[in-house]
Amino acid sequence: FFRIRSGWPLPRLDYDEESMILSVGLSRGVAFDKGCYPGQEVVERATAIGASPKKLVTIRCDSAPSGEPPYPIVIDGRERGAVSSMAQADGMTLGLGQLKTKWAIKNQICAAGSASAQVLSVW
């Protein structure tokens, strides 16, 4: 629960080798001024234009969605992202996932699987 609330994704669960560090909130752990790393050109290009295609988000659901993650994140009737992790504690259901940057807005109303939800944090 704390991991999801804090926006810390897990490898192979919330992202894979195809994911861009800016899309999964890992830029906090990268020193951009210290040498080279795989994917540097793509990250630099996204940084220069000011956005990555997706953002890591924490969402709060009004109830636990049915089934197991991943759950589609639906806004305005269309799938805009996916929740990859879900946890419950203290009467709250939180999810961590990626959402298209255009829709990654704090307090954005959405659906996660079968549950109504709202974007709590954008990382």
Salt bridges, closest charged atoms under 4 A:
ASP14 OD2 - ARG3 NH1 2.79
